[in-house]
Each structure stands twice: as C-alpha cells, then as structure tokens.
Amino acid sequence: DSFEEQYYPSTCLVMEAGVRVLRRKDEPFNKLPFGRLFPRQKLFRNIRNIKTCAIVSSAGSLAGSKLGRFIDTHDIVMRFNHAPTEGHEVDVGSKTTIRVVNSQVVTKPEFDFTRAPIFRNVTIAAWDPGKYNGTLEDWLTSADYDLFTNYEIYRRRYPKSRAFLIDPHSVWRLWQSLQMFAGNRAIRRNPPSSGFIGLALLLPHCPQVDFVEYVPSTRLNGRCHYYSKEMNSACTFGSWHPLAAEKLMALDMNMAEDDDMSVFQFGILRIRRPDKL
Ligand code: NCC
C-alpha cells in the first residue's frame, strides 16, 4: 500500500470511487444526439490555481454560525439544491461556484430549474441514481426523476452554461466505497446524499476541502435547513440516504489540526487530498 492508503484509507476510498461528470466522448453518449448537449468545458476553470474549497451543507445548524466570511475566502464554494445565500450571507456567505442538485430539483415545477436565477451563472452538477446495476442506456429511460427533459431545455436556453450530469455509475461506486468503510455493518442500498456526492466530486480538483456543518456541531438545533423553520432531525442523521455512515466516513477523513475543536465547536471538517499531503 502507498503511504496515503495506509494513513488516509477513507479519503483514498472516496477518491477511488471516481465520482465524475459525463463527457461527450463517453459511451453511449458519443453516439447519441443527447451527448452533444454536454458542455465541452472542464468542470472547473484554472484548476491549477484552486487551493482551497468550501462545501456548505444545508443543515439547520448553520443558522447563527457567522461562517459566511470564512466560507467566502475559499477559491471554490459548493452548495446544494436550491439552498439560498440571499438573506443568509452572514452565516453561509455569498459566493457560489457550483451547485450539486438532485433530479427532483431539476424536475419538480416548484424549483423552476430552467429559469430560476439561483441556478444561473454557476456550475451545475445534476445527479440521479438510476437502478443499481442499470446500464447508462437504461438510465436514459428509467431515471428516478426524468432530469433529461429540463437539462436539455436548460442547455439549449443557455448554451454557454457549465451544466453537467454526474455519471450514475460513479454514484453507485461511491455507495460501494461507503459500504467498504462500513465493513460488516450493512448500509441501505440508497444512493449517498448530495453532500457526500459533492465531496467525492470536488476532492480530485481541490487540495484542501473544508466541509461546513456536515458532521453536526454543538450548534445542532433540530432544524432541517438553515433557510426554513422546519424541525426534522432526520435531515441531519438520515432516513433515506445512508447519511450516518457518510458522516462517520467524512469524520474519519478529517485532518484539521485540533480536530475536536474544529469539527464540534466550529462545524468545520478539513479534508486534504492524499497526493498533496
Ligand atoms: O436537504 P438537502 O438534501 O437539499 O441538503 C443538501 C445536503 O446537505 C446536507 N445536510 C442537509 C441538511 C441537514 N440537516 N444536514 C445535512 O448534512 C446533506 O449532505 C444533504 O445532501 C439531497 O441530498 O439532495 C437532499 O435533497 C432534499 C430535497 O430533495 C431537496 O432539498 C429539494 O427540496 C431531500 N429531501 C427530500 O426529498 C424531502 C433530502 O433527503 C436530500
């Protein structure tokens, strides 16, 4: 085993899942008109200049955190679904580089994916799990939510946009990494949350990732989201997604100097990419 694999096994396991966006050259999209909708650009510009990244979970306990300024110092800021910054800048910052969105958000009319300003002028990485052992052809006809229609509308409306689809096979590989980490404790066969998918997607592009309020801090307040009043602890500890296993694995990846202080007091998990240690 390499040095990294010996000392940072969970970070390596997450990297090995190879979570990625679909490209034009990928089978079967290289033979389908649909594949020509994929942007030619890379996921991020100037990847060599990326030094630090922040991932902002949507957790209710971000409310009152005053972490906005800290979040905005990062070169890349990742957010999820329709989580707003407007009105919450003090706690969550105002910079957004990329949004990871699930297929419900792309599909359901209330989110207005193809028009809402929140999905404009940022990189989009949309995902849908499809069937566990399904081919990509199957996925095109049997996604959990048909994200393809609105993706096409969006890409035609904004041809310069950086809007990508996440390879569903890579989502299930990440689930397998989670299962490897969990060992003999079986995790449910549902895909990881957008948060964990986002971490796996970002890590190969970023030497240092600060994941904010993912592992719950002492601010824990029972709220589902920082942007709504709904009380629901399942948002934090999991019901459908294997969220508890994800968070244990993420905590195992933590490299912050004074780790308890950083994670539980400030709500910041610091993860370093193994090759840059
Ligand atoms: O709630 P959601 O997640 O949009 O949150 C984004 C990511 O933040 C982390 N999170 C969130 C709340 C919380 N209390 N603790 C957290 O750690 C998680 O990592 C989460 O992934 C999703 O993952 O896409 C999810 O999306 C929602 C929902 O579809 C969208 O918000 C749109 O309304 C799902 N909720 C429902 O379907 C009701 C949620 O299960 C997963």
Boltz pocket constraint, residues with backbone or C-beta under 6 A from the ligand:
constraints:
  - pocket:
      binder: B
      contacts: [[A, 56], [A, 57], [A, 58], [A, 59], [A, 60], [A, 80], [A, 81], [A, 82], [A, 100], [A, 101], [A, 102], [A, 104], [A, 105], [A, 192], [A, 193], [A, 194], [A, 195], [A, 196], [A, 213], [A, 214], [A, 223], [A, 224], [A, 225], [A, 232], [A, 233], [A, 235], [A, 236], [A, 237], [A, 240], [A, 241]]
      max_distance: 6.0
